[in-house]
Every structure is written in structure tokens, then in C-alpha cells.
Amino acid sequence: MPSRIAMISTYPPTQCGIATFARSMSNAMKNFGQQVDLIRISGNGSAKAVHPASKNHFGADGLLENVGTLNNYDAVIIQHEFGIYGGPDGDEVLEILNGIKVPVVSVIHTVITTPTNGQRRVMQGLLDRSDASVALSHSAADAISKNYVVDDSRLKVIPHGSPDYGQFSRPIGFNLRPRILTWGLLSEGKGIEWGITALALLQDVDPLPDYYIVGQTHPKVVERDGFAYREKLEKLAIDLNVRERIHFIDAYLDTEALNRVINSADFYLIPYDNDVQVTSGVLVEAIAAGGPVIATRFPHAVELLGDGTGALVNQKDPESIASAMRLMIRNSAERARMRELTVRKGPSFHWSQIGISMNSLSHSLTRRRNQFPSIDGIYFAELQRESA
């Protein structure tokens, strides 16, 4: 009989990466026979229950009223990102954890390497109260180990997943104009301005590539700043006389539509400003789609592309980006070599593989829990430490 898992997370129609991730991960686990009930956290008190979410809550208070229900499951998976739980620095997640007495798996989406005192308290509390913590890259695991106190035996690396975009069907050669693609929720720090500036430096390339920028402005950015960043990018494209070659698709695409867009591109650009980013879902998707990929040197990109799988460029350096674009456009042999390396790596990130890994981890925790008697008020993690 399969175990019963509860997963706490945001969930569509909430438009954020964590919501999409939770849907993909839970579906991948279910595809192998695992029962996963989604416990949806939403900051929108007017939101209605969404199938297949089992419960919808609008903060820790609502969930804590029913925390006993969570203890009827065999294990609980908590998706953690700063900003999706209430309280100072999202400390409501600790209140939730205090009421859970079954094994807990925390999936860590962001590792802050220079946290405030409040952020450190929340992250350390999450690690302490979790029977297993999942880092979504080796870079993320290293950052957790260096900046927080964690038992290495309880820190697992399960990569960020990706759909299978059918990369083997994408042609090597270009049709008409080369097409460059960047996608994801739009916000400062994504470095799109450097990609636009780099395109303007390719006046020696004929025809000039098309650069597609796909994704709506992040909802939290809209609340704070409106559409100022998007407007700045459009003005920059006009000022640099490349507006005709820049194509903004201001939409939150579903999987099928995003699949079509990704498969239509010749190569991908990830020009993030952040030089400490240890996990990027877009990077994983670009590799799963078969690349080639140009990315700035943030840790996750160095981890996955540093062996020559892609082209690494400097942050905030349009000349470096333009040089990599020329390489992709003019050197078909190098482009094909990168494609070959990327295609080899891609299948290991498919959600089917991630589902197998998460099911295996949750099953191992429930099996180990059954070796100990049930003692109210004592975390399974504490029992593990006592038995070590």
C-alpha cells in the first residue's frame, strides 16, 4: 500500500515558480503511484479551492487549525521560499513545523548566503526541524553547508526538474533569422538589459538575430513598482535602434505554449545579474530542451555549463554576451558540440526522474520512522539523532 504524502506549497492559479514546481513535482510523484495531497498556501484570502488541492489556506493560522490532519499522513513535504509564508521573514513556516510530528522533507528553493538575523533564524529552524532537506543543485547544497548548521546525512540533492521538451527534434541549423530566447517572470536582476545591449553590438552579423523575451512582470514587482522595468527595457531597445528585433511576450504561458516557444528558439540566454544564485529553474529547462545555452557565471550555471556544455559570460557585460552570441551564430561545429553535451545531460532533469527520487526519499523516511515507537511531541529528526 503506497504511503500518503501531504505537500504544503503555493499552487496554480497562483503565478509563481514555486506553484508551478509543486504541481510538476506532485504530478511526477503521482505518476509512479504515490498519493500526494496538496495543501495550498495562498496570500489571497478571496481565492477559491482549486482542484487538485486538498485544502486551501491563507496563512499559518488557517493551517495550524488543522495541523492534526497533517499528522494523519506518513510524511509532509514543505516547499520553502522566502515570501510565500507570512510573518516576519516568513516565520509562520516554523509555527507549522512545530505542530507536525511525522517526517518532514523541506525543499529549499533559495539559499541566502548573507541572511539577516530573522532570515537566518527561519532557515536554520527549517533545517533543524526537517528530517531531510532537499537542495535543488550541488551549488545550493554547498551554500547551505557553508552558511548554516546541517547534518550532511540529512541534506539531499535532487535537481530542479523540467518537462521533456523533445529536444531531439530541434534542428541544428538556423531558419531565416537566428532566434534567441530568454524566459521567466520579469524583474530587476534578470539582466535582460544586457542581452538587449549585446544585440545592438551585433551590427556585423547579418541578419541580426531576433531576441524573444517571454514572461509577464512578476506579480510582486507589479505591486511594488508597476511595469517600470519592462518600460525601461522597451525604451532601451528603442534608444539602441533594435526595437524591431526585440519581441516581448507579456504572458504567463502554460506548459504547452511554453514548450512551443522553447522549441522555436535556436539558443537560450540567461543573463542574470546575481552572482550567488545557486538554483535556476530556467537554466535546467534550457538544458532539458537541448540548448545551446549562454549564461552569466552564477554558481548553478558554472556547475552545469562549466564543462563546456554551454557558454559562460560575465555579469553585466554586453560585450561578453555579444561575443558568445557571435560564436553561437557563426560556429556551427561549436554549436553542435554544445548541443550534443546538453542533450546528454537533459534527461536526468526530466520530472519523471525527479518523481522517482522524491518518492524514494519519502519512502525511506517513512520506513525508518516505523522502526521507532510513536512518541507525542518529539520530532522524528530527534529520534534519528538519538539513534545515531
MIROLO-105633 format. One line per field, with one value per residue (C-alpha): x negated, y, z; chain; residue number from 1. Coordinates in Angstrom, 3 decimals. Each point is the difference from the previous one (the first is absolute). Example, Ala and Ser with C-alpha at 12.3 -4.5 7.8 and 13.67 -1.06 7.14 Angstrom:
BEGIN
px: [-12.300, -1.370]
py: [-4.500, 3.440]
pz: [7.800, -0.660]
chain: [A, A]
resi: [1, 2]
***
This chain:
BEGIN
px: [0.000, -1.545, -0.727, 2.018, -1.893, 1.182, -1.746, 0.226, -0.580, 1.439, 1.801, 1.560, 1.828, -2.559, -2.523, -3.436, -2.787, 0.680, 3.628, -0.991, -2.795, 2.370, 2.496, -2.704, -1.627, 3.273, 1.142, -3.338, 0.313, 3.601, -1.001, -1.887, 2.935, -0.762, 2.977, -0.725, 2.549, -0.761, 0.482, 0.113, -1.296, 1.334, -0.488, 3.336, 2.785, 2.630, -1.505, 2.268, -0.893, -1.831, 0.007, -2.104, -0.913, 1.419, 0.029, -0.411, -1.389, -0.909, -2.768, -1.343, 2.976, 2.414, -2.323, -0.754, 3.702, -0.240, -3.599, 1.226, 1.170, -3.596, -0.988, 2.338, -2.378, -3.139, -2.160, 0.260, -1.909, -0.391, -0.975, -1.926, -0.659, -0.266, 3.133, 2.639, 0.519, 1.232, -1.612, -3.377, -2.286, 2.687, -0.373, 3.531, -1.591, -1.629, 3.401, 1.228, -3.038, 0.510, 3.292, -1.231, -1.070, -0.435, -3.150, -0.525, -1.836, -0.809, -0.756, -2.277, 0.559, -2.207, -3.169, -0.839, -3.737, 0.045, 3.285, 1.402, 0.399, 3.661, -0.717, -2.698, 2.367, 2.632, -2.384, -1.846, 3.299, 1.196, -3.176, 0.116, 3.616, -0.275, -0.826, -1.402, -0.712, -0.144, -2.400, 0.818, -3.642, -3.427, -0.727, 3.012, -1.100, -3.485, 1.467, 2.227, -2.912, -2.262, 2.520, 2.214, -0.301, 1.296, -0.647, -1.399, 1.861, 3.282, -0.899, 0.924, -0.506, 2.948, -0.283, 2.630, 2.196, 1.046, 2.538, -1.301, 0.005, -0.794, -3.470, -0.969, 2.393, -1.504, -2.091, -3.662, 0.091, 1.704, 3.100, 0.108, -1.160, -1.625, 2.393, -1.255, 2.292, 0.136, 3.027, 1.362, 1.761, -1.438, -1.738, -3.108, -3.040, 0.913, -2.552, 2.219, -1.436, -3.432, 1.461, 1.657, -3.216, -1.957, 2.375, -0.746, -3.694, 0.627, 0.160, -2.614, 2.412, 2.399, 2.807, 0.250, 1.571, 3.460, 0.010, 3.147, 0.626, 2.844, 1.780, 2.181, -1.297, -0.234, 3.269, -1.899, -1.998, 3.235, 1.323, -3.139, -1.225, 2.658, -1.466, -2.997, -2.593, 1.792, 0.426, -3.715, -0.895, 2.261, -1.496, -3.515, 0.824, 1.310, -3.022, -2.373, 1.969, 0.758, 3.678, 1.071, -2.123, 1.247, 3.222, 1.672, 2.607, 1.696, 1.778, -0.230, -0.069, 1.355, -2.248, 1.198, -0.459, -3.399, -1.038, 0.731, -1.927, -3.015, -0.136, 0.174, -3.246, -3.511, -1.744, 0.752, -1.318, 0.058, -1.718, 0.685, -1.727, -0.069, -3.415, 1.084, 3.078, -0.234, 3.205, 1.609, 3.022, -0.353, -3.578, 1.115, 2.812, -2.422, -2.269, 2.928, 1.042, -3.404, -1.636, -2.331, -0.034, -1.770, 0.040, -1.771, -2.321, 2.406, -0.769, 2.686, -1.054, -3.655, 1.026, 2.005, -1.762, -3.573, -1.145, 0.652, 3.676, 0.805, -1.589, -0.690, -0.206, -0.661, 2.790, 1.126, -2.373, 1.744, -3.285, -0.505, 3.596, -0.292, -3.166, 1.788, 2.922, -2.384, -1.508, 3.415, 1.016, -3.212, -1.562, 2.343, -2.476, -0.298, 3.758, 0.493, -2.596, 1.821, 3.311, -1.399, -1.276, 3.252, 2.174, -1.970, 0.744, 3.613, 1.811, -1.398, 2.074, 3.311, 2.806, 0.365, -3.480, 0.724, 3.219, -1.928, -2.554, 2.609, 2.035, -3.128, -0.936, 3.469, 0.286, -3.382, 1.101, 3.301, -1.725, -2.505, 2.747, 1.765, -3.061, 0.677, 3.012, 2.340, -0.761, 2.164, -1.824, -3.357, -1.157, -1.051, -3.194, -0.752, 0.531, -2.425, -2.649, 0.451, -0.479, -3.123]
py: [0.000, 3.367, 2.526, 3.229, 3.243, 3.558, 2.789, 3.589, 2.626, 2.729, -1.483, 1.184, 2.216, 1.842, 1.213, -0.698, -2.483, -1.852, -0.636, -1.430, -2.030, -1.507, -0.995, -1.647, -1.790, -1.307, -1.211, -1.749, -1.782, -0.991, -1.451, -2.698, -0.843, 2.330, 1.647, 3.727, 2.420, 3.652, 2.411, 3.375, 3.150, 3.195, 3.625, 0.793, -0.398, 0.070, -2.942, -2.974, -3.632, -1.297, -3.613, -2.042, 1.903, -1.857, 3.072, 3.729, 2.242, 3.673, -0.122, -2.088, 0.777, -1.801, -2.941, -0.285, -0.412, -3.285, -0.964, -3.236, -1.025, 0.183, -2.504, -2.532, -0.118, -2.096, 3.012, 3.699, 1.826, 3.754, 2.186, 2.924, 3.387, 3.321, 1.977, -2.744, -0.431, 2.781, 1.614, 1.740, -1.661, -2.653, -1.403, -1.430, -3.045, -0.745, 0.090, -2.566, -2.202, 0.145, -1.840, -2.775, -3.270, -2.131, 0.122, 3.302, 0.598, 3.657, 1.021, 3.063, 2.294, 2.934, -0.017, 3.440, 0.083, 3.329, -0.254, 2.451, -1.297, -0.731, -1.827, -2.065, -0.952, -1.187, -1.941, -1.584, -0.900, -1.596, -2.058, -1.037, -1.132, -1.879, -3.695, 0.598, 3.255, -0.010, 2.321, 0.481, 0.043, -0.900, 3.730, 0.449, -2.873, 1.518, 3.408, -1.547, -1.909, 3.061, 2.465, -2.056, -2.891, -3.185, -3.712, -1.070, -3.315, 1.914, 2.311, -1.515, 1.287, -0.584, 2.250, 2.514, -1.791, 0.834, -1.207, -2.062, 2.603, -2.480, 1.437, -2.751, 1.387, 3.510, 0.745, 0.957, 2.539, 3.397, 0.901, 3.623, 2.162, -1.671, 0.077, 0.653, -0.680, 1.123, -0.970, 0.224, 2.559, 3.436, 1.960, 2.044, -2.224, -2.239, 1.947, 0.374, 3.458, -1.552, -2.404, 2.874, 2.038, -3.011, -0.373, 3.596, -0.912, -2.590, 2.452, -2.153, -2.955, -0.236, -0.634, 1.397, -2.622, 0.246, 0.141, -1.322, 1.010, -2.160, 0.469, 2.416, 2.367, -1.758, 0.688, 1.210, 2.397, 1.347, 0.647, 1.910, 1.682, -0.546, -0.672, 2.344, -2.688, -1.168, 3.608, 0.615, -2.987, 1.151, 3.506, -1.456, -2.054, 3.136, 2.079, -2.692, -0.274, -3.728, 0.207, -1.826, -2.980, -0.126, -1.945, 0.289, -2.669, 1.349, -3.144, -2.845, -2.927, -3.430, -3.020, -0.701, 3.584, 0.292, -3.275, 1.450, 3.195, -1.858, -2.354, 2.927, 1.557, -0.638, 0.692, 1.322, 2.958, 0.190, 3.319, 0.180, 2.750, -2.152, -1.590, -2.171, -1.681, -3.709, -1.204, 0.996, -1.844, 1.782, -1.262, -3.579, 0.358, 1.423, -3.019, -2.415, 1.671, -0.767, 3.454, 1.486, 2.359, 3.293, 0.911, 2.331, -1.554, -0.575, -3.177, -2.241, 0.948, -0.700, -3.382, -1.078, 1.796, 0.335, -3.211, 1.536, -0.922, 3.686, 3.430, 1.865, 3.798, 2.808, 1.684, 3.399, -0.317, 0.468, -0.394, -3.447, -0.959, 1.293, -2.035, -3.172, 0.804, 0.296, -3.346, -1.646, 1.571, -0.408, -3.196, -2.845, -2.653, 1.541, 0.428, -3.656, -1.068, 1.899, -1.436, -3.515, 0.533, 1.654, -2.750, -2.575, 1.827, 0.891, -3.254, -0.005, 3.120, -1.292, 0.037, -3.767, -0.398, 2.560, -1.825, -3.241, 1.738, 1.758, -3.178, -1.892, 2.643, 0.186, -3.791, -0.316, 2.448, -1.743, -3.382, 1.308, 1.647, -3.347, -1.337, 2.383, 0.129, 2.954, 2.569, 3.102, 3.304, -1.368, 0.574, -2.960, 1.967, -0.096, -3.743, -0.334, 2.019, -2.077, -3.204, 1.236]
pz: [0.000, -1.002, 2.716, 0.281, -0.512, 0.663, -1.912, 1.284, -2.682, -2.133, -2.992, -3.268, -0.766, 2.131, -2.565, 1.424, -0.555, 3.259, -0.973, -3.376, 1.611, 2.586, -2.658, -2.109, 2.929, 1.450, -3.424, -0.568, 3.341, -0.719, -3.364, 1.900, 2.255, 2.914, 1.693, 0.376, 1.447, -0.666, 2.888, -1.721, 1.666, -1.548, 0.930, -1.636, 2.515, -2.749, -1.871, -0.524, 0.506, -3.049, -1.149, 0.672, 3.190, 2.998, 2.219, -0.601, 2.730, 0.085, 2.605, 2.833, 2.258, -2.296, -0.438, 3.703, 0.715, -1.879, 0.695, 1.576, -3.464, -1.222, 2.666, -1.591, -2.988, -0.194, -0.861, -0.851, -2.746, 0.493, -2.957, 1.468, -1.510, 1.775, -0.771, -0.162, 3.761, 2.266, 3.007, 0.310, -2.558, -0.523, 3.512, -0.105, -1.611, 3.369, 1.686, -2.495, 0.603, 3.764, -0.406, -2.314, 1.604, -3.126, -2.198, -1.791, -3.290, -0.715, -3.583, 0.123, -2.989, 1.030, 2.098, 1.367, 0.677, 1.865, 1.934, 2.504, 3.531, -0.696, -3.237, 1.673, 2.826, -2.466, -2.238, 2.904, 1.644, -3.233, -0.301, 3.665, -0.163, -3.308, -0.135, -3.481, -1.819, -3.789, -1.818, -3.679, -1.131, 1.327, 0.133, 2.280, 2.250, 0.292, 0.879, 2.682, 1.528, 0.043, 1.416, 2.322, 2.440, -1.617, 0.331, -3.378, 0.260, -0.026, -2.902, -3.366, -3.550, -2.311, -3.060, -1.021, -2.527, -3.522, -2.533, -2.891, -2.753, -2.746, -0.591, -2.407, -2.625, -0.061, -3.098, 0.265, -2.822, -0.011, -1.950, -1.157, 2.920, 3.000, 2.950, 3.552, 2.957, 3.624, 2.094, 3.534, 2.184, -0.716, 2.773, 0.710, 0.288, -2.938, -2.078, -3.069, -0.664, -0.600, -2.548, -1.859, 0.074, -1.259, -2.934, -0.979, -0.158, -2.729, -2.885, -1.773, 0.027, -2.938, 0.469, 3.525, 2.318, 1.500, 3.808, 1.683, 3.624, 1.272, 3.304, 1.873, 2.666, 3.370, 1.927, 3.088, -2.185, -1.490, 3.518, 0.953, -3.208, -2.636, -3.463, 0.307, -0.818, -3.150, -1.117, 0.611, -2.180, -2.825, 0.123, -0.061, -3.100, -1.724, 1.016, -1.332, -3.257, 0.440, 0.969, -3.172, 0.980, 3.629, 0.568, 3.401, 0.784, 3.105, 1.183, 2.502, -2.420, 0.778, -0.523, -3.535, -1.187, 1.684, -1.624, -3.441, 0.732, 1.384, -2.954, -2.424, 1.276, -1.320, 3.291, 3.477, 1.981, 3.820, 0.834, 3.767, 1.987, 3.151, 0.474, 2.977, -1.475, 0.785, -1.662, -3.293, -1.343, -3.341, -0.335, 0.635, -2.543, -2.577, 0.427, -0.122, -3.253, -1.504, 0.085, -1.018, 3.009, 0.661, 3.698, 2.362, 2.586, 2.876, 1.997, -1.479, -3.538, 0.779, 1.429, -3.047, -2.863, 1.228, -1.708, -3.408, -0.179, -0.501, -0.294, 3.252, -0.143, 2.456, 1.940, -1.269, -2.967, -3.370, -1.912, 1.542, -0.801, -3.576, -0.519, 1.130, -2.313, -2.967, 0.910, 0.036, -3.305, -2.009, 1.316, -0.884, 1.165, 3.466, 0.164, -0.888, 2.579, 2.749, -1.136, 0.231, 3.554, 1.062, -1.451, 1.997, 3.255, -0.701, 0.909, 3.554, 0.685, -1.352, 2.545, -0.317, 1.530, 2.707, 0.904, 0.481, 2.243, 2.163, 0.412, 1.002, 2.581, 1.545, 0.134, 1.720, 2.698, 0.638, 0.182, 2.528, 2.027, 0.335, 1.798, 2.912, 2.350, -0.374, 2.715, 0.102, -0.128, -1.164, -3.545, -2.085, -0.653, 3.727, 0.039, -2.882, 1.827, 3.156, -1.994, -1.821]
chain: [A, A, A, A, A, A, A, A, A, A, A, A, A, A, A, A, A, A, A, A, A, A, A, A, A, A, A, A, A, A, A, A, A, A, A, A, A, A, A, A, A, A, A, A, A, A, A, A, A, A, A, A, A, A, A, A, A, A, A, A, A, A, A, A, A, A, A, A, A, A, A, A, A, A, A, A, A, A, A, A, A, A, A, A, A, A, A, A, A, A, A, A, A, A, A, A, A, A, A, A, A, A, A, A, A, A, A, A, A, A, A, A, A, A, A, A, A, A, A, A, A, A, A, A, A, A, A, A, A, A, A, A, A, A, A, A, A, A, A, A, A, A, A, A, A, A, A, A, A, A, A, A, A, A, A, A, A, A, A, A, A, A, A, A, A, A, A, A, A, A, A, A, A, A, A, A, A, A, A, A, A, A, A, A, A, A, A, A, A, A, A, A, A, A, A, A, A, A, A, A, A, A, A, A, A, A, A, A, A, A, A, A, A, A, A, A, A, A, A, A, A, A, A, A, A, A, A, A, A, A, A, A, A, A, A, A, A, A, A, A, A, A, A, A, A, A, A, A, A, A, A, A, A, A, A, A, A, A, A, A, A, A, A, A, A, A, A, A, A, A, A, A, A, A, A, A, A, A, A, A, A, A, A, A, A, A, A, A, A, A, A, A, A, A, A, A, A, A, A, A, A, A, A, A, A, A, A, A, A, A, A, A, A, A, A, A, A, A, A, A, A, A, A, A, A, A, A, A, A, A, A, A, A, A, A, A, A, A, A, A, A, A, A, A, A, A, A, A, A, A, A, A, A, A, A, A, A, A, A, A, A, A, A, A, A, A, A, A, A, A, A, A, A, A, A, A, A, A, A, A, A, A, A, A, A, A, A, A]
resi: [1, 2, 3, 4, 5, 6, 7, 8, 9, 10, 11, 12, 13, 14, 15, 16, 17, 18, 19, 20, 21, 22, 23, 24, 25, 26, 27, 28, 29, 30, 31, 32, 33, 34, 35, 36, 37, 38, 39, 40, 41, 42, 43, 44, 45, 46, 47, 48, 49, 50, 51, 52, 53, 54, 55, 56, 57, 58, 59, 60, 61, 62, 63, 64, 65, 66, 67, 68, 69, 70, 71, 72, 73, 74, 75, 76, 77, 78, 79, 80, 81, 82, 83, 84, 85, 86, 87, 88, 89, 90, 91, 92, 93, 94, 95, 96, 97, 98, 99, 100, 101, 102, 103, 104, 105, 106, 107, 108, 109, 110, 111, 112, 113, 114, 115, 116, 117, 118, 119, 120, 121, 122, 123, 124, 125, 126, 127, 128, 129, 130, 131, 132, 133, 134, 135, 136, 137, 138, 139, 140, 141, 142, 143, 144, 145, 146, 147, 148, 149, 150, 151, 152, 153, 154, 155, 156, 157, 158, 159, 160, 161, 162, 163, 164, 165, 166, 167, 168, 169, 170, 171, 172, 173, 174, 175, 176, 177, 178, 179, 180, 181, 182, 183, 184, 185, 186, 187, 188, 189, 190, 191, 192, 193, 194, 195, 196, 197, 198, 199, 200, 201, 202, 203, 204, 205, 206, 207, 208, 209, 210, 211, 212, 213, 214, 215, 216, 217, 218, 219, 220, 221, 222, 223, 224, 225, 226, 227, 228, 229, 230, 231, 232, 233, 234, 235, 236, 237, 238, 239, 240, 241, 242, 243, 244, 245, 246, 247, 248, 249, 250, 251, 252, 253, 254, 255, 256, 257, 258, 259, 260, 261, 262, 263, 264, 265, 266, 267, 268, 269, 270, 271, 272, 273, 274, 275, 276, 277, 278, 279, 280, 281, 282, 283, 284, 285, 286, 287, 288, 289, 290, 291, 292, 293, 294, 295, 296, 297, 298, 299, 300, 301, 302, 303, 304, 305, 306, 307, 308, 309, 310, 311, 312, 313, 314, 315, 316, 317, 318, 319, 320, 321, 322, 323, 324, 325, 326, 327, 328, 329, 330, 331, 332, 333, 334, 335, 336, 337, 338, 339, 340, 341, 342, 343, 344, 345, 346, 347, 348, 349, 350, 351, 352, 353, 354, 355, 356, 357, 358, 359, 360, 361, 362, 363, 364, 365, 366, 367, 368, 369, 370, 371, 372, 373, 374, 375, 376, 377, 378, 379, 380, 381, 382, 383, 384, 385, 386, 387, 388]
***
